[in-house]
């Protein structure tokens, strides 16, 4: 199986002793960074709905973005992102063999880099997939990437001999993978909280659970989507009564 997750806005730039690899769409990342560095602070604020301080930070990041960065200026993607999903993934605690398996089977969807492997070297950035950054290819990053991410996932699935893609990404990011171009069968786990009423999705908890599911797949080297039902991290349990084909549901109780 392949599994995809979203990136994070927050970064952890701790130095890592881990050999990095080059992103497949590094040239596209450099091209998009050049486009973004030409935006004014006001335009950056509007593009990403951020504060003046964050706008200045990201303007400086885009200005410093290098076509061929020094190793010291990069970090491995799975260890550099530090949002809720990555609290569940806990990539830094995976051993070498687990990271090797993740390198082949885990992908991170990115507005700037398109598609990343865990060890791919990234420079500091923030650019959500939903951003309406105008390029020659259209008015948004969805226009920019078109069907290329779907085609890349198809090729990676074929190389692994799998026809299954486990979607642990957000709707914003998985929206960059057009269903019409994707040949893989998609399985999207859903994580819900039971707090006295009907089960409901709580974004913070769901993000962390999606990362934990990716970790579960990596550590157990899963190849059969039926095995996803064994996921029980964080108190979640599979609910056959709420599930549908391609949409396994997991719930837990007692979470606000």
Secondary structure as GFF3:
##gff-version 3
##sequence-region A 1 256
A	DSSP	beta_strand	2	6	.	.	.	ID=ss1
A	DSSP	alpha_helix	26	37	.	.	.	ID=ss2
A	DSSP	alpha_helix	41	48	.	.	.	ID=ss3
A	DSSP	alpha_helix	52	64	.	.	.	ID=ss4
A	DSSP	three_ten_helix	71	73	.	.	.	ID=ss5
A	DSSP	beta_strand	75	76	.	.	.	ID=ss6
A	DSSP	alpha_helix	77	80	.	.	.	ID=ss7
A	DSSP	alpha_helix	84	89	.	.	.	ID=ss8
A	DSSP	three_ten_helix	91	93	.	.	.	ID=ss9
A	DSSP	alpha_helix	96	105	.	.	.	ID=ss10
A	DSSP	beta_strand	106	110	.	.	.	ID=ss11
A	DSSP	beta_strand	114	116	.	.	.	ID=ss12
A	DSSP	beta_strand	121	122	.	.	.	ID=ss13
A	DSSP	alpha_helix	141	145	.	.	.	ID=ss14
A	DSSP	alpha_helix	148	160	.	.	.	ID=ss15
A	DSSP	beta_strand	164	168	.	.	.	ID=ss16
A	DSSP	alpha_helix	171	174	.	.	.	ID=ss17
A	DSSP	beta_strand	185	187	.	.	.	ID=ss18
A	DSSP	beta_strand	190	194	.	.	.	ID=ss19
A	DSSP	alpha_helix	203	220	.	.	.	ID=ss20
A	DSSP	three_ten_helix	225	230	.	.	.	ID=ss21
A	DSSP	three_ten_helix	233	235	.	.	.	ID=ss22
A	DSSP	beta_strand	237	238	.	.	.	ID=ss23
A	DSSP	beta_strand	249	253	.	.	.	ID=ss24
###
